[in-house]
Amino acid sequence: MWWHAMSGELGKQVEKLAADFNASQSDYRIVPSYKGNYTETVTAAIFAFRSRSQPAIVQVNEIATATMTAAKGAIYPVYELMRDEQESFSPGDYLPEVTGYYADVDGNLLSFPFNTSTPILYYNKDLFRSAGLDPNMPPKTWPEVGLAAKRLRERGAACGFTTSWPSWINVENFSAFHNLPIASRANGFGGIDAVLTFNNPLVVRQIAQLASWQATKVFDYSGRGQSAEPRFQKGECGIFIGSSATRADIQANSRFEVGYGMMPYWPDVKGAPQNSTIGGATLWVLRDRPRAEYRGVAKFFAYLSRPGVQAAWHQNTGYLPVTRAAFELTRAQGFYDRNPGTAISIEQVTLNPPTENSRGLRLGSFVLIRDAIEDELELAFSGRKSAREALDAAVERGNKLLRQFERASPEQ
């Protein structure tokens, strides 16, 4: 059993992966099962483990890595699984920007890199043309985004730009792209006693700017998760910052020419742009399943590591190729030449060598912390709090959650 959180076009690709693996051999059968969004999927797995009805594989999003790592008795680290089953598995085959997020202090991979995304900028080339903007020039900086979005509004667009995943894009990746820490202790990689620090002047300035643009719908807040995506697909908003992995849905549902660009940055910030961080999820193996199932899981992971399989997944979904070989194969196949903009996600993640601030984060209870951040962002965007008040409150609430996690994980 493989519990996952992929719906829509991505869910179809997951079903295809399982079906192709099952057809490639006759000893094992992977059975994918959609369990809702990321939070619902990991919650279902936790309850199932307590009742001893857990699947062998569960897809867990990146911000729950610290929570899964702390559950030592429940997880079967992938490096141990592949070693025990004598399956070839080299972390060096994978992009270091990916493996660094999911490895222990010794560089051993705890989970299997599966769907890796990063935020990119999408824009409606048809609306750009009608507004007198160059359809082949995506805005690169925040001032350019503001000017383009203002022009789109003046020419009748319902909103200039919007974003999905408010915390991931407007706090977490904004910070990484400007080489700013989210928290102390190397964003939590250095220990669970980390303290949140994202209420710094630049993030305050950014949220204040978004709130100011909100008043005239130059920026228009669309809600949490992926709720902004349909607004872009329907042509309401001319610019959209969202996951690179929404490309499949955007292509399937949009009736206009789509353009792509990197995330914007403030040009007056020294060293920007740095690099974006990854999102998405990995596949975790849960303990207390029959040994024969683990042999099947190892075979499946070896199958997923094949360059051709990885390249097809990358090309069909918009997720990053997680191995070097898959990236090189995709390039050799001419995919990037035929599909301009599709290499932006990997170019942006690898723009510069990751720093402690741009490697990612490993903070306990971050699913709940992200909720607190988004509560406060909504108050700022609606004008009920200043950006400073909202971010200070988000940090205070988040730090309380971190201390609760620390107390519950003394052995860490």
N, C-alpha and C positions, 0 to 999 in steps of 0.2 A: 504494500500500500504506500502511495505517495500522496500526502496531503499538500495542497497548494492553494495559492491565492490569486491565480490568474484567470481573468474573465475576458469576454469579448474576443477580439482578434488574437490576443496573447494566449487566452485559454485554448483556442484552436491549435496554436503552435505547440503548446504543452501536450495536447492529445496526440499530435502528430509525432512528437519526439518519442513518446511512450510506444505508439504503434510501430514506428520504424525500428525501435530497439527490439520489441517483441518479435517482429518479423525477421530480425537479423539472426536469431538463434532460437532454439526450442527448449532450453532448460529453465528459463525464468520468464515471468510475465510481470511487468510493471503495471500497476493499476492506479492511475491518477484520479484524485477526488478533490473537487473544488470545495473549499470550506469557508468561503467568504473572504473579506479583506485580510490584510496581514495580521492585524490584531486579533480578529476572530479566529484565524487559522492557528496561531500560536496558543491562544487561550484554549481552543479545542484540544490541541495536543497535550497541554498540561493536564487538563481534566482527564483525558484518555489515559495518560500515563498513571495517574492515581488509581484508575480502575483497571489497569493492566490491559487496556484495549488500544494501546498506542500503535500508530503506523511505524514502519521501518524508517521512512523518510518524511521529513516535514520541512516545508519552505518557510524560512524566517527572515524578516527584513533586517537590514543592516543595523538599525538602531537598537535592536534587541540582542545584539551580540554579547554585550556584557551580562545580560540576564541569563542567556544560554550558557555562557562560559562558567557562571557561578553555579549552574545546576550540574555539578560534576558527576553525580551518580546516575543522572538521566541520559547523558550524552555519550556517544561513542565517537571520539575524535576521528576525523576522516583519515589523518595520517596514520593512526593506529589501525584502522580498518583496512586500508590498502596494504599496509605492511603485513598484517595478520593473514590476509587473503592472497598475498604475494602477487598483487596486481601492480603493474608499472604505474608510478605516479610521482612526478617530479614537480615540486612547487616552482622550480626555476623555469618551467614551461609557461607559467602564467605571468601576466603583467604585474610588476611589483606594486603598482598603484592599487591593484586588487588584493593581492595576497597580504599586503601589509595590514589591511583592515581586519582580516579574519585569522591571523596567525597568533600563536602565543609568543612569549618573549624570546623563545629559541627559534622562532621562524617556522614552527610546525603548524600546518593548516588544520584548524579545528572543524571547519565545515567546508563544503564543496562549492566553489564559486559558480554561480549559475546565471542569474539575471542581474547584470550590472548596468546601471544607468547613471546619467548626470544631467543636470538641467541645461537646456540650450534655448536659444531664442528662435521662435517661428514667426513668420510674418506673411500677411496676405498680399501677394504681389499685385493682384487686381485692384485692391483698395489703394495700394501705394501709387499705382499708375493714375487712378482717378483723382488722387489728392496731389498730383504733381510731384511725387517723391520718386526717386530712382529705384525701380523694382529690383535692381541688381546690387543695391548697396544697403545691407542691413545696418541698423544703427549699432555702433560699437561701444559707445559710452552712455552713461546715464543722462547727461545733457542732451545727447543726440536722440535718445529714446523719448525724452520729454518733448523735444521739438517736433519729432515725427508724430507722436501721439496727439499733440495739440493740433497739428495740421489735419490729421485723420478726423478728429472731432469737428473741426471747422467745416470739413467737407461731408459731414453727415453720419459718420460712424457712431454707433451707440456708445462705444467706449474706445479709448485709444489703445490701452494695453491692460492686460490682466495676467495673473500668475496662478498656478496651481500650488499645492503643497506649501502653504505660507511660511512655515518655520524653516523647512528644508531649503527653500529657495531664498527667502528674504532675510534670514538670519544665519543659517548654517553655511550655505554655499556663498552667500554674500561675504561672510567673514573669511572663508578660505580663499576666495578670489582676491581679497585684499590683504591676505596673510595676517589675519587677526585671530587670536585665540577665542574659542568658545568658552574654554574652562582652563584652569590651572592644571599642572601635572600632565602636560602634553595632551590636552583635551581628554584626559582620563586614562590614556594609555600607560601613564606612569604610576597609577594607583587609584584605588576607589575613594581616596580622601580628597579628590578633586573638588574645586569650587568653581561655579559658573562665573564668567567675567564678561559676557557679551554686551553688557550695558555700557559700552564705551562710546566716546563721542562720535565715531564714524557711523556705527550702527544706529545711534540716536538720530543722527542727521538723515540717514537713509529712510528710517521709518517716518520721521517728520516730513520728509519730501513726499513720500507716498501718500501720507495723510493729506498734505496740501493739494496734491494732484487729484485726490479722491473727490474733492469739493466740486470739480468741474468734469469729472469722469475722464480726465486725461489718463489717470489710473482708476480702474474700477475693481474693487475687491469682489471676488466671486464665490468665496467660501473655502472650505477646507478640502483636503484630499484632491481629487481630480474634478471637482465640480466646475472648474473654469473651462475645461476642455471643450464641452459642447458649445460654449459661447464663441470660441474661436472657429470651430468647425462650421457653425452657422453663419459666420461672417459678421458677427456683432462687434468683435474686437479685432483691430487690425494687427496687433502684436500680442504674442502670447509667450510667456516664459514657462516652460514645463519640462517634464522628463523627456529625454531622448527616446525613451521607449514608447512614447505615445505616437511616434511616427506612423506605425501601422494603422492605428485607428484614425489618425488625421487624414492619411491618404485614402482610407476606405470611405470616409464620411464627408470630406470637404469637396465643394464644387468650384474650387478656384485654384490658381497656381500658388503653391506654397514655397516660401523662401526660408532659408536657415541661416542662423548666425550664432556666434558665441554669446555667452552671458555678458551683459554690460558691466562696465566698471567706472569708477570715478577717476578721471585722468590726473587729478591733483594728488593722488595717493601714491607715494613712492613705492615702486616695486609691483604695482598692479598693472596688468592682471598676473596673478600667481598661478594657480591651477584650481580647477573645481574638484570637489570630492564626489565620491560615488554614492549612489543609493541602490535600491533594488534589494536583492535577497540572496541567501545561500541555502544549500540543502544540508540540513543537520540529520544525523543518524541517531536514532533513539535506542537505548539499550533494552535488554530483556525480550528480544525477538529470537526465533530459532536460528541456529547457526547457518542453515541452508539459505535463509533469507539474506544474511549478510554477504554470502558469496554472490548472490544475485545483485545486491546493491553495489558491491565492488565492480562487478562486470558492467553494470549500468553507468557508473561514474567513469570507468575506462572508456566506454562508448561515447559518453558526452564529451570526453576530452579530445576526441578525434578532430583534426583540423577541419575536415569537411562538414562534420556535424555542427561544430562551433561556428564556422563561417556561415552556414545556412541559417542558424538561429539568429546571428547578428544581422544578416541581410534581411531576414523576414520580419524582424521585430523592431529594430532600432536600439536594442541593447548593445553594449560594447562587446567586441570580441575579447574574451578574457584570456586567451592565449596569444602569444606572439605569432605562432604558426597560422592561426585563424585569421589574424589581421593581414599577414603577408599573403595568404591564399586569396583573401577577398580583394586585396589590391591587385594581385596578379591576374585575377579573373576580370579585372576592369570594372568592378562594381562601383568604385568611387568615381571613376571617370564618367560612367553612365548615369550616376545619380549624384549630382553635385550637392554638397552639403552633408552627405551622410558620414563623412569622416570627421565632422566637426566635434562630435562627442569625444572621440579618442584623442584628437588634437588638443582639446581643451583640458582633459584630464592629465595629459602628459606635457602640458605647455611648459612647465618648469619642474625640476625635481621637488617632490613634496617636502614641506617643512613640518615641524611639529604642529603648526597651525592649520596646515592644509592636507594632512594625511587622512583626516577623518576624525571620528570621535568614538570613545568607548566609555560611555557613562551609564551607570545603572538606572533603571526605571525611566529611560529616556522617552519611551512611548508616552508616559504620563507627563514628563517634563515638556514634551512637544505640545501636548494639550494645553498646558499652562501658558506656554509662549503664545499659542494661537488665541487663547482667551484674551490675553492682554493686547495682542496685535489688533484684534477686532475692536477693542475699546479705543485704541489709538485711531484706527481708520474711521470710526464713527464719530470722532471728536469728543468722546466722553473722558478721555485721558490724554495728557500730552505724551509724546513719544518717550520722553525721559521717565515719566511716571509709570508708563506701561512696561518699559524694559526693566526698570528697577523692581517692579512687582514680579515680573516673570523670573528674574534672577532670584529673588527672595523665595518665591514659591518652589522654584526648581531646586535650590540648595536644600530646602527642607526634605524634598524627596530623595536627594542624594544621601543625606545623613541617615534617613530611614533605611535606604539600601545598604549603606555601610554598616549599620548596626545589625542588619539581618545577615550579613556576610562576613563575620569576624575572621574566618579562616583565609579570606582573600588578602 
